[in-house]
Amino acid sequence: MSLALQNVTKKVGPSTHISDVSLELTSGSLNVLLGPTLSGKTTLMRLMAGLEAPTSGRVFADGKDVTGLSVQKRNVAMVYQQFINYPSLTVYENIASPLRVAGLSKAEIDARVKEAAALLRLEPLLSRQPLALSGGQQQRTALARALVKRAPLVLLDEPLANLDYKLREELREELPKIFAASGAVLVYATTEPSEALQLGGSTATLDRGRVTQFGPTVEVYRRPVDRTTAEVFSDPPMNFVTADISKGIASLPGNVTLPCLGPLSGLPDGQVTLGFRPNHLHLKRLAGDAVVVHATVSVVEITGSESFIHVRHADQEWIALTHGVHELKPGAPVEIYLDPEKMFVFGADGRLVAAPEPSAAAA
């Protein structure tokens, strides 16, 4: 099936939860909704499913206007981060429940349940009831129930958050393949840019109920149309600094100057905003044109394999993401390096002016 939203808006009292959203999702496609908490991802999914009606705008399925059609009259499968299972039924019966409602034969139900159980590592648990399961096992049960339904529209709202790392990685790879093979439209909501990149497909970035950009995931990451999209698609958030361009030199606060190379080349004189991702703020010179900046450590967050180093320079607060363990004390001086080849350039209106070449952006 195909799904199209045309100028959809959802208001609740004086608050606008979704603002003038238009999207076209094609059969067999994977579509990621990426945005922070309260950006509108769940509300948008509920509008797609028919659980809520838009205040204005239209929703179309295979070209048919289904705006006023209730969820009971649509063939939709939806899984929330907070899993929902029937506590009085076994895992087997929970998974089988939509198939029994649909009137499938006992043999067909059994085959589908066992297939889904195998994929989601639920075979030893089929006779148990949900209250005897861990949170991750209950979430897998809810996912299996959505899988066996084989609905043409599948909505997954942060569905892997409660699973262990290994299974989460496996399902990120397997779920898109499974649903794409059925021709279903798969919509997957997440707050994590890294998860969007791992899933691939297309991504819609959301900010306060607005879709700021929609397109192939890697393209949205590499060329965010504006500063807001760049912030949404960066974790930790993208660093920003104002720069004055004059005669091929970019002047930053604190008497720092960058040569206008790469994305900065050819810019007219004037003021712009430069953006650079935390993994492009280095503690050592990795490129010949990188410029040293003298900063002060604010705080260091060590995750084990990586360190998030918060620094301050001339009233600018930046975050550097580096590999390994770096034990730097708050208040200590530190040298960091900016590479002009890896800068995103935004105009006064916040729109993207120039972006790094893909090879530079990925490094």
C-alpha positions, -999 to +999 in steps of 0.1 A: +000+000+000+009+037-001+002+063+025+000+100+020-005+129+044-016+162+030-012+193+051-021+175+082-025+196+114-035+184+149-045+208+176-055+201+212-070+231+227-046+260+221-016+237+215-005+226+181+009+190+183+013+185+145+017+214+121+010+212+084+027+179+077+028+164+042+044+131+035+042+104+008+052+069+019+055+042-007+048+004-006+076-016+009+094+015+022+111+020+056+104+055+070+121+068+102+105+095+123+135+111+141+131+137+168+135+144+205+108+136+230+076+156+225+085+165+189+053+149+176+064+114+165+038+094+184+010+119+175+019+116+139+018+078+141-016+079+157-029+101+129-015+076+104-032+048+122-066+064+126-064+065+164-068+103+162-083+125+135-065+155+122-079+190+129-072+198+093-057+181+063-062+147+047-049+111+050-049+088+020-042+050+018-036+037-018-052+070-031-084+066-010-093+092+015-093+075+049-092+107+071-124+099+089-119+061+090-115+047+125-086+024+133-110-006+137-117-003+099-080-001+089-055-029+087-028-014+109-002-029+133+013-007+159+039-013+187+047+012+214+078+015+235+056+007+264+045-028+253+008-039+256+000-076+260-030-094+273-020-105+309-044-135+310-032-150+277+000-170+271+027-157+249+014-180+221-022-167+225-010-131+226+008-135+193-021-155+178-048-131+189-051-109+158-051-140+136-080-155+155-099-123+151-092-124+114-106-160+112-075-178+099-072-215+101-056-232+131-027-245+109-020-210+094-021-194+129+003-220+143+027-216+114+028-178+117+031-178+154+061-202+154+078-183+126+075-150+145+086-167+178+117-181+161+127-147+148+122-130+181+137-158+202+104-165+219+101-203+213+109-214+249+085-188+263+053-196+243+035-213+272+042-185+297+021-156+306+033-120+302+037-113+339+063-141+341+084-124+314+111-097+316+104-063+300+124-072+270+106-105+265+072-087+268+083-062+241+093-091+218+059-106+223+043-073+213+066-071+182+057-107+173+020-099+174+025-070+150+047-092+127+021-121+123-007-097+115+011-089+081-006-055+080+001-031+051+009-003+075+032-011+105+040+016+130+068+010+155+072+036+182+107+032+197+100-006+198+136-018+207+143+005+237+137-023+262+158-050+245+194-060+252+221-046+229+227-078+208+190-085+200+184-048+193+212-048+167+199-080+151+163-067+149+174-034+135+188-054+106+160-080+103+128-061+108+131-038+078+138-068+055+108-087+068+083-059+065+097-047+031+092-082+017+055-080+026+051-047+007+041-030+040+048+007+047+070+006+078+072+037+100+097+036+128+100+063+155+133+070+173+150+097+193+185+084+183+202+096+151+225+066+152+195+043+150+181+062+120+214+058+102+216+021+111+180+015+098+186+034+065+155+040+043+141+075+045+140+098+075+116+126+085+131+149+111+106+164+135+108+195+156+079+208+177+053+191+155+069+201+122+086+179+096+117+199+089+131+175+062+122+142+046+144+122+023+169+093+021+184+090+055+220+094+046+212+125+024+193+141+053+223+135+076+248+148+051+229+178+039+204+190+065+183+217+050+186+240+080+201+244+114+171+228+132+174+196+111+212+195+118+205+197+155+179+170+154+202+147+134+232+150+157+239+133+190+255+149+209+241+181+194+260+198+167+282+226+178+276+261+164+296+293+162+291+327+145+318+336+120+326+368+100+338+361+065+362+386+049+386+381+021+388+344+023+392+342+061+365+332+087+370+350+120+355+333+151+352+346+186+384+345+207+407+357+178+404+324+160+406+324+122+399+297+097+410+296+061+380+295+038+385+260+024+360+232+015+325+243+024+338+278+033+353+284-001+337+310-023+315+325+004+308+362+001+319+385+028+294+387+057+283+368+088+273+331+088+268+304+114+292+274+112+282+240+125+305+211+133+296+177+148+312+166+181+332+139+163+348+166+142+362+185+172+395+168+178+421+168+206+450+165+181+457+177+146+443+152+121+444+175+090+470+199+078+445+228+076+430+222+111+433+252+134+441+250+171+417+266+196+427+271+232+397+261+254+389+251+290+374+218+301+339+220+316+331+184+322+341+150+308+316+121+304+334+087+299+313+059+284+342+034+281+349+033+244+343+071+240+346+103+259+323+134+257+345+164+265+326+196+271+348+226+266+344+264+268+361+289+245+353+327+244+318+322+258+312+293+234+301+259+248+312+230+226+312+192+229+340+170+215+334+132+210+366+113+211+376+076+211+390+061+243+392+073+279+403+109+285+406+119+321+406+157+320+398+178+350+372+205+349+389+239+345+420+224+329+433+240+296+430+219+265+439+224+228+412+214+203+413+215+166+388+228+140+389+215+105+374+240+079+368+211+055+342+196+079+321+228+085+284+232+078+275+267+068+241+283+076+229+317+066+211+343+086+178+326+080+191+293+094+191+276+060+220+255+048+244+273+025+272+247+022+280+213+036+312+191+037+319+167+010+305+132+019+340+118+024+349+147+048+316+145+067+320+108+073+356+110+085 
